[in-house]
């Protein structure tokens, strides 16, 4: 789930950068990309992996 959110943020960051949209300093393409990298790191660490399969 976090990997999908990271992919969406990377796409938004690409659109901001490619269209040369001026935004404020908080919502710049670099900051959005860094948030996406953080979500991707959490996904790789195993946080937000989806349903937990229980043992029997």
N, CA, C and O atoms as CSV, one atom per row, in Angstrom:
chain,resi,resn,atom,element,x,y,z
A,1,UNK,N,N,0.819,-1.190,0.000
A,1,UNK,CA,C,0.000,0.000,0.000
A,1,UNK,C,C,0.867,1.260,0.000
A,1,UNK,O,O,0.573,2.225,-0.706
A,2,UNK,N,N,1.936,1.242,0.798
A,2,UNK,CA,C,2.820,2.404,0.829
A,2,UNK,C,C,3.578,2.568,-0.483
A,2,UNK,O,O,3.921,3.686,-0.866
A,3,UNK,N,N,3.841,1.466,-1.170
A,3,UNK,CA,C,4.541,1.557,-2.445
A,3,UNK,C,C,3.660,2.233,-3.501
A,3,UNK,O,O,4.165,2.960,-4.355
A,4,UNK,N,N,2.363,1.998,-3.444
A,4,UNK,CA,C,1.449,2.660,-4.379
A,4,UNK,C,C,1.397,4.155,-4.082
A,4,UNK,O,O,1.405,4.973,-5.002
A,5,UNK,N,N,1.344,4.510,-2.802
A,5,UNK,CA,C,1.350,5.931,-2.434
A,5,UNK,C,C,2.657,6.593,-2.854
A,5,UNK,O,O,2.658,7.743,-3.294
A,6,UNK,N,N,3.769,5.872,-2.721
A,6,UNK,CA,C,5.053,6.416,-3.149
A,6,UNK,C,C,5.077,6.627,-4.658
A,6,UNK,O,O,5.593,7.638,-5.135
A,7,UNK,N,N,4.525,5.687,-5.408
A,7,UNK,CA,C,4.483,5.832,-6.866
A,7,UNK,C,C,3.632,7.029,-7.277
A,7,UNK,O,O,3.986,7.749,-8.211
A,8,UNK,N,N,2.525,7.246,-6.595
A,8,UNK,CA,C,1.674,8.397,-6.896
A,8,UNK,C,C,2.420,9.701,-6.594
A,8,UNK,O,O,2.345,10.656,-7.367
A,9,UNK,N,N,3.139,9.736,-5.470
A,9,UNK,CA,C,3.893,10.940,-5.138
A,9,UNK,C,C,5.024,11.192,-6.119
A,9,UNK,O,O,5.311,12.344,-6.445
A,10,UNK,N,N,5.678,10.121,-6.602
A,10,UNK,CA,C,6.716,10.290,-7.614
A,10,UNK,C,C,6.120,10.851,-8.896
A,10,UNK,O,O,6.732,11.700,-9.545
A,11,UNK,N,N,4.938,10.388,-9.265
A,11,UNK,CA,C,4.286,10.882,-10.478
A,11,UNK,C,C,3.903,12.357,-10.327
A,11,UNK,O,O,4.084,13.142,-11.258
A,12,UNK,N,N,3.376,12.735,-9.160
A,12,UNK,CA,C,3.039,14.135,-8.916
A,12,UNK,C,C,4.295,14.995,-8.956
A,12,UNK,O,O,4.284,16.095,-9.509
A,13,UNK,N,N,5.375,14.491,-8.369
A,13,UNK,CA,C,6.642,15.220,-8.397
A,13,UNK,C,C,7.137,15.393,-9.827
A,13,UNK,O,O,7.645,16.456,-10.184
A,14,UNK,N,N,6.993,14.359,-10.644
A,14,UNK,CA,C,7.395,14.454,-12.043
A,14,UNK,C,C,6.566,15.492,-12.787
A,14,UNK,O,O,7.102,16.280,-13.565
A,15,UNK,N,N,5.260,15.490,-12.546
A,15,UNK,CA,C,4.397,16.465,-13.220
A,15,UNK,C,C,4.741,17.895,-12.825
A,15,UNK,O,O,4.758,18.790,-13.671
A,16,UNK,N,N,5.014,18.110,-11.537
A,16,UNK,CA,C,5.390,19.447,-11.083
A,16,UNK,C,C,6.683,19.888,-11.752
A,16,UNK,O,O,6.819,21.038,-12.169
A,17,UNK,N,N,7.628,18.966,-11.849
A,17,UNK,CA,C,8.914,19.303,-12.450
A,17,UNK,C,C,8.808,19.455,-13.963
A,17,UNK,O,O,9.390,20.383,-14.524
A,18,UNK,N,N,8.081,18.571,-14.632
A,18,UNK,CA,C,8.007,18.607,-16.088
A,18,UNK,C,C,7.188,19.792,-16.590
A,18,UNK,O,O,7.529,20.386,-17.612
A,19,UNK,N,N,6.130,20.139,-15.897
A,19,UNK,CA,C,5.284,21.243,-16.325
A,19,UNK,C,C,5.814,22.588,-15.836
A,19,UNK,O,O,5.271,23.638,-16.180
A,20,UNK,N,N,6.878,22.549,-15.032
A,20,UNK,CA,C,7.486,23.761,-14.487
A,20,UNK,C,C,6.452,24.606,-13.744
A,20,UNK,O,O,6.360,25.821,-13.923
A,21,UNK,N,N,5.681,23.920,-12.906
A,21,UNK,CA,C,4.649,24.576,-12.110
A,21,UNK,C,C,5.322,25.211,-10.899
A,21,UNK,O,O,6.096,24.559,-10.197
A,22,UNK,N,N,5.029,26.462,-10.665
A,22,UNK,CA,C,5.599,27.133,-9.501
A,22,UNK,C,C,4.709,26.866,-8.288
A,22,UNK,O,O,3.506,27.127,-8.307
A,23,UNK,N,N,5.319,26.353,-7.258
A,23,UNK,CA,C,4.619,26.069,-6.016
A,23,UNK,C,C,5.382,26.735,-4.884
A,23,UNK,O,O,6.474,27.266,-5.084
A,24,UNK,N,N,4.798,26.702,-3.698
A,24,UNK,CA,C,5.519,27.266,-2.564
A,24,UNK,C,C,6.646,26.320,-2.154
A,24,UNK,O,O,6.765,25.223,-2.698
A,25,UNK,N,N,7.461,26.737,-1.209
A,25,UNK,CA,C,8.639,25.968,-0.831
A,25,UNK,C,C,8.295,24.633,-0.176
A,25,UNK,O,O,9.085,23.692,-0.253
A,26,UNK,N,N,7.150,24.535,0.456
A,26,UNK,CA,C,6.780,23.296,1.137
A,26,UNK,C,C,6.374,22.225,0.132
A,26,UNK,O,O,6.663,21.046,0.336
A,27,UNK,N,N,5.715,22.616,-0.937
A,27,UNK,CA,C,5.168,21.656,-1.908
A,27,UNK,C,C,5.988,21.642,-3.195
A,27,UNK,O,O,5.426,21.561,-4.288
A,28,UNK,N,N,7.308,21.721,-3.071
A,28,UNK,CA,C,8.159,21.663,-4.267
A,28,UNK,C,C,8.304,20.211,-4.715
A,28,UNK,O,O,7.991,19.284,-3.968
A,29,UNK,N,N,8.778,20.030,-5.935
A,29,UNK,CA,C,8.886,18.672,-6.468
A,29,UNK,C,C,9.904,17.847,-5.702
A,29,UNK,O,O,9.746,16.633,-5.577
A,30,UNK,N,N,10.943,18.483,-5.190
A,30,UNK,CA,C,11.950,17.753,-4.424
A,30,UNK,C,C,11.364,17.256,-3.107
A,30,UNK,O,O,11.620,16.120,-2.709
A,31,UNK,N,N,10.587,18.086,-2.431
A,31,UNK,CA,C,9.982,17.660,-1.169
A,31,UNK,C,C,8.975,16.533,-1.369
A,31,UNK,O,O,8.910,15.606,-0.561
A,32,UNK,N,N,8.196,16.607,-2.434
A,32,UNK,CA,C,7.244,15.530,-2.720
A,32,UNK,C,C,7.995,14.240,-3.035
A,32,UNK,O,O,7.573,13.157,-2.630
A,33,UNK,N,N,9.105,14.355,-3.756
A,33,UNK,CA,C,9.912,13.179,-4.071
A,33,UNK,C,C,10.514,12.576,-2.803
A,33,UNK,O,O,10.574,11.353,-2.675
A,34,UNK,N,N,10.959,13.408,-1.871
A,34,UNK,CA,C,11.520,12.901,-0.626
A,34,UNK,C,C,10.464,12.215,0.239
A,34,UNK,O,O,10.765,11.228,0.910
A,35,UNK,N,N,9.239,12.723,0.230
A,35,UNK,CA,C,8.152,12.043,0.946
A,35,UNK,C,C,7.895,10.675,0.302
A,35,UNK,O,O,7.677,9.687,1.004
A,36,UNK,N,N,7.921,10.622,-1.031
A,36,UNK,CA,C,7.759,9.344,-1.726
A,36,UNK,C,C,8.875,8.369,-1.390
A,36,UNK,O,O,8.622,7.176,-1.216
A,37,UNK,N,N,10.103,8.858,-1.296
A,37,UNK,CA,C,11.213,7.985,-0.910
A,37,UNK,C,C,11.046,7.474,0.518
A,37,UNK,O,O,11.374,6.325,0.813
A,38,UNK,N,N,10.538,8.323,1.397
A,38,UNK,CA,C,10.276,7.879,2.771
A,38,UNK,C,C,9.223,6.795,2.823
A,38,UNK,O,O,9.370,5.821,3.561
A,39,UNK,N,N,8.155,6.951,2.046
A,39,UNK,CA,C,7.116,5.915,1.994
A,39,UNK,C,C,7.655,4.616,1.401
A,39,UNK,O,O,7.305,3.524,1.848
A,40,UNK,N,N,8.513,4.750,0.386
A,40,UNK,CA,C,9.111,3.561,-0.214
A,40,UNK,C,C,10.026,2.847,0.772
A,40,UNK,O,O,10.065,1.617,0.807
A,41,UNK,N,N,10.758,3.609,1.569
A,41,UNK,CA,C,11.623,3.009,2.588
A,41,UNK,C,C,10.803,2.287,3.652
A,41,UNK,O,O,11.190,1.212,4.109
A,42,UNK,N,N,9.674,2.871,4.047
A,42,UNK,CA,C,8.799,2.201,5.012
A,42,UNK,C,C,8.219,0.922,4.437
A,42,UNK,O,O,8.065,-0.067,5.154
A,43,UNK,N,N,7.898,0.932,3.156
A,43,UNK,CA,C,7.367,-0.268,2.506
A,43,UNK,C,C,8.419,-1.371,2.469
A,43,UNK,O,O,8.120,-2.533,2.744
A,44,UNK,N,N,9.646,-1.004,2.128
A,44,UNK,CA,C,10.723,-2.001,2.067
A,44,UNK,C,C,11.032,-2.539,3.464
A,44,UNK,O,O,11.425,-3.696,3.608
A,45,UNK,N,N,10.858,-1.708,4.489
A,45,UNK,CA,C,11.097,-2.149,5.862
A,45,UNK,C,C,9.995,-3.068,6.373
A,45,UNK,O,O,10.155,-3.692,7.422
A,46,UNK,N,N,8.891,-3.163,5.662
A,46,UNK,CA,C,7.832,-4.087,6.058
A,46,UNK,C,C,6.650,-3.425,6.729
A,46,UNK,O,O,5.727,-4.113,7.165
A,47,UNK,N,N,6.654,-2.111,6.822
A,47,UNK,CA,C,5.538,-1.397,7.439
A,47,UNK,C,C,4.496,-1.131,6.363
A,47,UNK,O,O,4.835,-0.662,5.277
A,48,UNK,N,N,3.248,-1.422,6.648
A,48,UNK,CA,C,2.180,-1.189,5.680
A,48,UNK,C,C,2.143,-2.228,4.581
A,48,UNK,O,O,1.854,-1.905,3.428
A,49,UNK,N,N,2.433,-3.479,4.926
A,49,UNK,CA,C,2.511,-4.538,3.924
A,49,UNK,C,C,1.163,-5.110,3.545
A,49,UNK,O,O,1.085,-5.958,2.657
A,50,UNK,N,N,0.119,-4.677,4.183
A,50,UNK,CA,C,-1.207,-5.202,3.860
A,50,UNK,C,C,-1.742,-6.047,4.995
A,50,UNK,O,O,-1.479,-5.776,6.167
A,51,UNK,N,N,-2.494,-7.072,4.637
A,51,UNK,CA,C,-3.076,-7.941,5.658
A,51,UNK,C,C,-2.018,-8.821,6.292
A,51,UNK,O,O,-1.066,-9.252,5.641
A,52,UNK,N,N,-2.205,-9.075,7.556
A,52,UNK,CA,C,-1.305,-9.950,8.272
A,52,UNK,C,C,-1.884,-11.357,8.275
A,52,UNK,O,O,-3.039,-11.562,8.646
A,53,UNK,N,N,-1.085,-12.308,7.864
A,53,UNK,CA,C,-1.532,-13.694,7.819
A,53,UNK,C,C,-1.215,-14.328,9.171
A,53,UNK,O,O,-0.062,-14.353,9.603
A,54,UNK,N,N,-2.252,-14.840,9.830
A,54,UNK,CA,C,-2.064,-15.461,11.136
A,54,UNK,C,C,-1.638,-16.915,11.022
A,54,UNK,O,O,-1.901,-17.592,10.028
A,55,UNK,N,N,-0.977,-17.365,12.065
A,55,UNK,CA,C,-0.569,-18.780,12.101
A,55,UNK,C,C,-1.648,-19.614,12.754
A,55,UNK,O,O,-2.422,-19.121,13.575
A,56,UNK,N,N,-1.692,-20.880,12.384
A,56,UNK,CA,C,-2.662,-21.791,12.994
A,56,UNK,C,C,-1.969,-22.750,13.905
A,56,UNK,O,O,-2.617,-23.600,14.515
